[in-house]
Amino acid sequence: MVESNGMILYFPYGTDAPIYHRPIITVAMIVINYIVYVMFAASPFGSIDHESAMPYMLAIGSGLNPLQWLTCNFLHADFLHLLFNMFFLWVFGLVIEGKLGTLKMLAVYLGIGILFGATFQIATLGQEPAYGLGASAVISGLALMSLIWTPRNRIGGVLIVCFFPFLRIKNLETKISIIVGIFLVLEAMLFYFLRDGSQLGHLIGAGIGLIAALVLLQTKFVDCEHWDIISIWTGKNILSDEERTQIEQNKPEAIKRRKEQRQKRDNLLTEEIELALTNQTPLPAFIITQRKEREFTEWKLPQELHLKMIQQLLAGKHQTEAVLSMQQYLQRHKKQSTFVGVMLAQTYLAQNKPKTAAKILENVPLEELKAEHQAAIQKIRAKAEAMHQKNLEEGIYETEA
């Protein structure tokens, strides 16, 4: 805002809004705007040559020129015009690109600029010929998007108030909603009283940004973590941390990511056990398995590795570990448990626990086995019963396994 005997200037420099992407397009647009300015300016800090830049400005009241819908957004009348716009582009670009990422930001930036150029040129058809230039409309659109997506976040800036001989410089941190709200009120009032084309351009850009912000929000192209203006109005932002976490976890991409991470972890655990068994070290494999299954309750040792570990434990005479491993196997793989059940029964017989061995054999489905296998199991069962009877006669009582 400039007065005849003084001025009030505001230079924003940063924001506390969450930024998840680097401001690549924002920086690129600032650089391109300055390069284009220098191309048409007599000096790096002077005014542009309007005659040479005129074909690329937005012609008002002179028909439609689609090329100008794009080019007008990269032209500035003088260095001060450029400087102010680039400060605001930096801050609002940080907010929007920080949420959208590079490609979406590029599409939004160019889209707002082109739609503004087309809308403004169509709206002013038949009016007195004039020309428009500057990135203000695009920045107005980004400002409105920031208002919708991050109303409670803040912008930091330097406020300069100069009314000769009074000079005041103050660091000012203000909510985005307040900064953009003041801008909208001032632009609307100036347009109402002055009917100035620049204010109309700013309001058109703001309207395009408003529509873009709502569409991207509703179509889930942007995640504002329930701190957008709609969530605040509807009360979604006051969800508990547990409720918000539950919503985040139920998103398809989050479910897919967790599934991939779990699969990767399971593969690593399995490879660790497999390596131990390949090296014929079943006891470390058993210890690792028990520890990992307690730590990751949803992970279980694959059946083929489980059986291999049992066989190696028995071969290495680690009977206590083998028994526990076989018991776990029978609980998890009941349809494929006959072979392991017989091995467990024989192990109990070797430990002089015939009653327990007979109990294990009772659960073996004989009707599903070949005749010779049925005969072998019946023989083991008879042996177990005979041993149990002998133990009773000798006064040996077996405790439950």
C-alpha positions as CSV (number, residue, x, y, z in Angstrom):
1,M,0.0,0.0,0.0
2,V,1.6,3.3,-1.1
3,E,0.6,6.8,0.1
4,S,1.6,10.2,-1.2
5,N,3.8,10.9,1.9
6,G,4.6,7.4,3.0
7,M,4.2,3.7,2.5
8,I,3.4,0.4,4.2
9,L,5.2,-2.6,2.9
10,Y,5.1,-6.3,3.8
11,F,7.6,-8.9,2.7
12,P,6.7,-12.4,3.7
13,Y,9.6,-14.9,4.0
14,G,8.4,-18.2,5.5
15,T,5.6,-20.4,6.9
16,D,5.1,-23.0,9.6
17,A,2.8,-25.0,7.3
18,P,3.9,-28.7,6.9
19,I,6.1,-29.1,3.8
20,Y,6.4,-32.6,2.4
21,H,8.0,-31.7,-1.0
22,R,10.9,-29.5,-2.0
23,P,9.8,-26.2,-3.6
24,I,11.4,-27.1,-7.0
25,I,8.7,-25.5,-9.2
26,T,8.3,-22.5,-6.9
27,V,12.0,-21.7,-7.2
28,A,11.9,-22.4,-10.9
29,M,9.0,-20.0,-11.4
30,I,10.8,-17.3,-9.5
31,V,13.9,-17.7,-11.6
32,I,11.9,-17.8,-14.9
33,N,9.9,-14.6,-13.9
34,Y,13.2,-12.8,-13.3
35,I,14.8,-14.0,-16.5
36,V,11.7,-12.9,-18.5
37,Y,11.8,-9.6,-16.7
38,V,15.5,-9.0,-17.6
39,M,14.8,-10.0,-21.2
40,F,12.4,-7.0,-21.6
41,A,14.0,-4.5,-19.2
42,A,16.6,-1.9,-20.1
43,S,18.5,-2.8,-16.9
44,P,18.3,-5.6,-14.3
45,F,16.4,-3.2,-12.0
46,G,14.7,-0.9,-14.5
47,S,11.2,-0.9,-16.1
48,I,10.5,-3.2,-19.0
49,D,10.2,-2.0,-22.6
50,H,6.4,-2.1,-23.0
51,E,6.6,-1.9,-26.8
52,S,8.7,-5.1,-27.2
53,A,6.7,-6.9,-24.4
54,M,3.3,-5.8,-25.7
55,P,2.7,-8.9,-27.9
56,Y,3.0,-11.0,-24.8
57,M,0.9,-9.0,-22.4
58,L,-2.8,-9.8,-21.9
59,A,-4.6,-7.6,-24.5
60,I,-7.9,-6.2,-23.0
61,G,-10.8,-5.4,-25.3
62,S,-8.9,-6.6,-28.4
63,G,-10.1,-10.1,-29.0
64,L,-8.8,-13.4,-27.9
65,N,-5.1,-14.4,-28.0
66,P,-4.5,-17.8,-26.3
67,L,-0.7,-17.4,-26.2
68,Q,-1.1,-14.3,-24.0
69,W,-3.1,-16.3,-21.5
70,L,0.2,-18.0,-20.6
71,T,2.9,-15.3,-21.3
72,C,1.2,-12.5,-19.5
73,N,1.8,-14.3,-16.2
74,F,5.6,-14.0,-16.6
75,L,5.8,-10.3,-17.3
76,H,6.2,-7.5,-14.8
77,A,6.1,-3.7,-15.3
78,D,9.2,-2.9,-13.1
79,F,11.5,-4.4,-10.5
80,L,9.4,-3.4,-7.5
81,H,6.3,-5.1,-9.1
82,L,8.4,-8.3,-9.6
83,L,9.9,-8.1,-6.1
84,F,6.6,-8.0,-4.3
85,N,5.1,-10.8,-6.4
86,M,8.1,-13.1,-5.9
87,F,8.1,-12.7,-2.1
88,F,4.4,-13.8,-2.0
89,L,5.0,-16.5,-4.6
90,W,7.8,-17.9,-2.5
91,V,5.6,-18.2,0.6
92,F,2.4,-19.5,-0.9
93,G,4.4,-21.7,-3.3
94,L,6.0,-23.3,-0.3
95,V,2.6,-24.1,1.2
96,I,1.0,-25.5,-2.0
97,E,4.0,-27.3,-3.5
98,G,4.8,-28.6,-0.1
99,K,1.5,-30.5,-0.2
100,L,1.2,-31.3,-3.9
101,G,4.7,-32.1,-5.1
102,T,6.5,-31.0,-8.3
103,L,4.3,-32.1,-11.2
104,K,1.0,-31.3,-9.5
105,M,2.3,-27.9,-8.5
106,L,3.4,-27.2,-12.1
107,A,0.0,-28.1,-13.4
108,V,-1.7,-25.9,-10.8
109,Y,0.5,-22.9,-11.4
110,L,0.2,-23.0,-15.2
111,G,-3.5,-24.0,-15.0
112,I,-4.4,-21.0,-12.8
113,G,-2.4,-18.6,-15.1
114,I,-4.0,-19.9,-18.3
115,L,-7.6,-20.0,-16.9
116,F,-7.1,-16.5,-15.6
117,G,-5.9,-15.2,-18.9
118,A,-8.7,-16.8,-20.8
119,T,-11.4,-15.7,-18.3
120,F,-10.1,-12.1,-18.1
121,Q,-9.8,-11.7,-21.8
122,I,-13.3,-13.0,-22.4
123,A,-14.8,-10.9,-19.6
124,T,-13.3,-7.7,-21.0
125,L,-14.2,-8.1,-24.6
126,G,-15.5,-4.9,-26.1
127,Q,-14.0,-2.7,-23.4
128,E,-11.5,0.1,-23.9
129,P,-8.2,-1.4,-25.1
130,A,-5.6,-1.9,-22.4
131,Y,-3.0,-4.4,-21.4
132,G,-2.4,-6.6,-18.3
133,L,0.7,-8.3,-17.0
134,G,2.1,-9.9,-13.8
135,A,1.9,-13.1,-11.8
136,S,-0.5,-11.6,-9.3
137,A,-3.5,-13.6,-10.4
138,V,-1.6,-16.9,-10.1
139,I,-0.4,-15.8,-6.6
140,S,-3.9,-14.9,-5.6
141,G,-5.0,-18.4,-6.6
142,L,-2.2,-19.9,-4.6
143,A,-3.2,-17.7,-1.6
144,L,-6.8,-18.9,-1.7
145,M,-5.6,-22.5,-1.9
146,S,-3.5,-21.9,1.2
147,L,-6.5,-20.4,2.9
148,I,-8.6,-23.5,2.2
149,W,-5.8,-26.0,3.0
150,T,-3.9,-24.4,5.9
151,P,-6.0,-21.6,7.5
152,R,-4.5,-22.0,10.9
153,N,-0.8,-22.1,9.8
154,R,1.2,-18.9,10.0
155,I,3.3,-16.7,7.6
156,G,6.3,-14.9,8.9
157,G,7.2,-11.6,7.3
158,V,8.8,-8.1,7.7
159,L,6.4,-5.2,8.0
160,I,7.8,-1.7,7.1
161,V,5.8,1.4,8.0
162,C,7.3,4.6,6.7
163,F,5.6,8.0,7.1
164,F,8.4,10.6,7.0
165,P,10.1,11.1,9.4
166,F,8.6,8.0,11.2
167,L,10.0,4.6,10.2
168,R,9.1,1.3,11.9
169,I,10.3,-2.2,10.9
170,K,8.7,-5.1,12.6
171,N,8.9,-8.9,12.3
172,L,5.3,-10.0,12.0
173,E,3.9,-13.5,12.2
174,T,0.2,-13.9,11.2
175,K,-2.2,-16.7,10.4
176,I,-2.7,-17.4,6.7
177,S,-6.4,-16.9,7.1
178,I,-5.9,-13.4,8.4
179,I,-3.4,-12.4,5.7
180,V,-5.5,-13.8,2.8
181,G,-8.7,-12.5,4.4
182,I,-7.3,-8.9,4.5
183,F,-6.2,-9.3,0.9
184,L,-9.6,-10.4,-0.2
185,V,-11.4,-7.6,1.6
186,L,-9.1,-4.9,0.2
187,E,-9.3,-6.2,-3.3
188,A,-13.0,-6.5,-3.2
189,M,-13.4,-2.9,-1.8
190,L,-10.9,-1.4,-4.3
191,F,-12.7,-3.1,-7.2
192,Y,-16.1,-1.9,-6.0
193,F,-15.0,1.7,-5.6
194,L,-12.4,2.0,-8.4
195,R,-13.5,-0.6,-10.9
196,D,-9.8,-1.2,-11.6
197,G,-8.9,-4.1,-13.9
198,S,-6.0,-5.3,-11.8
199,Q,-8.3,-5.9,-8.8
200,L,-10.6,-7.8,-11.1
201,G,-7.7,-10.0,-12.2
202,H,-6.7,-10.7,-8.7
203,L,-10.2,-11.7,-7.8
204,I,-10.5,-14.0,-10.8
205,G,-7.3,-15.7,-9.9
206,A,-8.5,-16.1,-6.3
207,G,-11.7,-17.6,-7.6
208,I,-9.9,-20.1,-9.8
209,G,-7.6,-21.0,-6.8
210,L,-10.7,-21.5,-4.6
211,I,-12.2,-24.0,-7.1
212,A,-8.9,-25.8,-7.5
213,A,-8.4,-26.1,-3.8
214,L,-11.9,-27.6,-3.2
215,V,-11.7,-30.0,-6.1
216,L,-8.2,-31.3,-5.2
217,L,-9.3,-31.7,-1.6
218,Q,-12.5,-33.5,-2.3
219,T,-10.9,-35.8,-4.9
220,K,-8.1,-36.7,-2.4
221,F,-5.3,-35.4,-4.6
222,V,-4.1,-33.5,-1.4
223,D,-4.1,-34.6,2.2
224,C,-4.5,-31.8,4.7
225,E,-4.6,-34.1,7.7
226,H,-8.0,-32.7,8.7
227,W,-6.6,-29.2,9.2
228,D,-8.2,-27.8,6.1
229,I,-11.0,-25.2,6.5
230,I,-13.8,-27.7,5.8
231,S,-12.5,-30.2,8.4
232,I,-12.2,-27.3,10.9
233,W,-15.8,-26.2,10.2
234,T,-17.2,-29.7,10.4
235,G,-15.2,-30.6,13.5
236,K,-13.1,-33.3,12.0
237,N,-9.9,-31.7,13.2
238,I,-10.9,-32.3,16.8
239,L,-10.6,-36.1,16.4
240,S,-8.5,-37.8,19.0
241,D,-5.0,-39.0,18.0
242,E,-6.3,-42.5,18.1
243,E,-9.2,-41.8,15.8
244,R,-7.0,-39.9,13.4
245,T,-4.4,-42.7,13.4
246,Q,-7.2,-45.2,12.7
247,I,-8.4,-43.2,9.7
248,E,-4.8,-42.9,8.3
249,Q,-4.2,-46.7,8.8
250,N,-7.4,-47.6,6.9
251,K,-6.3,-45.7,3.8
252,P,-5.7,-48.1,0.9
253,E,-2.2,-46.9,0.3
254,A,-1.3,-47.2,4.0
255,I,-2.7,-50.8,4.1
256,K,-0.7,-51.7,1.0
257,R,2.5,-50.1,2.4
258,R,2.1,-52.0,5.7
259,K,1.5,-55.3,3.8
260,E,4.6,-54.8,1.8
261,Q,6.7,-53.9,4.9
262,R,5.4,-57.0,6.7
263,Q,6.1,-59.3,3.7
264,K,9.7,-57.9,3.5
265,R,10.2,-58.4,7.3
266,D,8.8,-62.0,7.1
267,N,11.1,-62.8,4.2
268,L,14.1,-61.6,6.2
269,L,13.1,-63.7,9.3
270,T,12.6,-66.8,7.1
271,E,16.0,-66.3,5.4
272,E,17.7,-66.0,8.8
273,I,16.2,-69.4,10.0
274,E,16.9,-71.0,6.6
275,L,20.6,-70.0,6.8
276,A,20.9,-71.6,10.2
277,L,19.4,-74.8,9.0
278,T,21.5,-74.9,5.9
279,N,24.6,-74.7,8.2
280,Q,23.2,-77.6,10.2
281,T,22.8,-75.6,13.3
282,P,19.3,-76.4,14.4
283,L,19.6,-75.2,18.0
284,P,20.3,-71.5,17.0
285,A,17.5,-71.8,14.5
286,F,15.1,-73.0,17.2
287,I,16.2,-70.2,19.6
288,I,15.8,-67.6,16.9
289,T,12.4,-68.9,15.9
290,Q,11.0,-68.9,19.5
291,R,12.3,-65.3,20.0
292,K,11.0,-64.0,16.7
293,E,7.5,-65.6,17.1
294,R,7.2,-63.9,20.5
295,E,8.3,-60.6,19.1
296,F,6.2,-60.8,15.9
297,T,3.1,-62.7,16.9
298,E,1.6,-62.8,13.4
299,W,4.8,-64.4,11.9
300,K,5.1,-68.2,11.9
301,L,7.9,-70.4,10.6
302,P,6.9,-71.9,7.2
303,Q,5.9,-75.6,7.4
304,E,8.8,-77.0,5.4
305,L,11.4,-75.2,7.4
306,H,9.6,-76.2,10.6
307,L,9.8,-79.9,9.7
308,K,13.4,-79.6,8.7
309,M,14.3,-78.0,12.0
310,I,12.5,-80.8,13.9
311,Q,14.5,-83.5,12.0
312,Q,17.8,-81.7,12.7
313,L,16.9,-81.2,16.4
314,L,16.2,-84.9,16.7
315,A,19.3,-85.9,14.8
316,G,21.3,-83.6,17.1
317,K,19.7,-85.2,20.2
318,H,18.2,-81.9,21.3
319,Q,15.1,-83.7,22.5
320,T,13.6,-81.0,24.8
321,E,13.7,-78.4,21.9
322,A,12.5,-81.1,19.4
323,V,9.5,-82.0,21.6
324,L,8.4,-78.3,21.9
325,S,8.9,-77.8,18.2
326,M,6.8,-80.8,17.3
327,Q,4.0,-79.7,19.7
328,Q,3.9,-76.4,17.9
329,Y,3.9,-78.1,14.6
330,L,0.9,-80.3,15.5
331,Q,-1.1,-77.3,16.6
332,R,-0.4,-75.4,13.4
333,H,-0.5,-78.1,10.7
334,K,-3.1,-80.6,11.8
335,K,-3.8,-81.8,8.3
336,Q,-0.2,-82.7,7.7
337,S,0.7,-83.8,11.2
338,T,0.8,-87.6,10.9
339,F,4.5,-87.9,10.3
340,V,5.4,-85.4,13.1
341,G,2.9,-87.0,15.5
342,V,4.5,-90.4,15.1
343,M,8.0,-88.8,15.6
344,L,6.8,-87.1,18.8
345,A,5.3,-90.3,20.1
346,Q,8.6,-92.1,19.5
347,T,10.4,-89.3,21.3
348,Y,8.2,-89.6,24.3
349,L,8.8,-93.4,24.3
350,A,12.5,-92.7,24.4
351,Q,11.9,-90.5,27.4
352,N,9.9,-93.2,29.1
353,K,6.6,-91.4,28.7
354,P,4.5,-94.1,27.1
355,K,1.1,-92.7,28.4
356,T,1.8,-89.4,26.6
357,A,3.0,-91.2,23.5
358,A,-0.2,-93.2,23.4
359,K,-2.3,-90.1,23.8
360,I,-0.5,-88.5,20.8
361,L,-1.1,-91.6,18.6
362,E,-4.8,-91.5,19.4
363,N,-5.1,-88.3,17.4
364,V,-3.4,-89.8,14.3
365,P,-6.1,-90.5,11.6
366,L,-5.3,-94.1,10.7
367,E,-8.1,-94.4,8.1
368,E,-6.3,-91.9,5.9
369,L,-3.0,-94.0,5.9
370,K,-1.9,-97.0,3.9
371,A,-2.2,-100.4,5.5
372,E,1.5,-100.8,6.2
373,H,1.6,-97.4,7.9
374,Q,-1.4,-98.3,10.0
375,A,0.3,-101.5,11.1
376,A,3.5,-99.6,12.1
377,I,1.5,-97.1,14.2
378,Q,-0.5,-99.8,15.8
379,K,2.8,-101.5,16.7
380,I,4.1,-98.3,18.3
381,R,0.8,-97.8,20.2
382,A,0.9,-101.4,21.5
383,K,4.5,-100.8,22.7
384,A,3.4,-97.6,24.4
385,E,0.5,-99.4,26.2
386,A,2.8,-102.2,27.3
387,M,5.4,-99.8,28.6
388,H,2.7,-97.9,30.5
389,Q,1.4,-101.0,32.1
390,K,4.9,-102.1,33.1
391,N,5.6,-98.7,34.7
392,L,2.4,-99.0,36.7
393,E,3.4,-102.4,38.0
394,E,6.8,-101.0,39.0
395,G,5.2,-97.9,40.7
396,I,6.3,-95.4,38.1
397,Y,3.7,-92.8,37.5
398,E,4.0,-90.5,34.5
399,T,3.3,-86.8,34.8
400,E,1.4,-84.9,32.2
401,A,3.7,-83.7,29.4
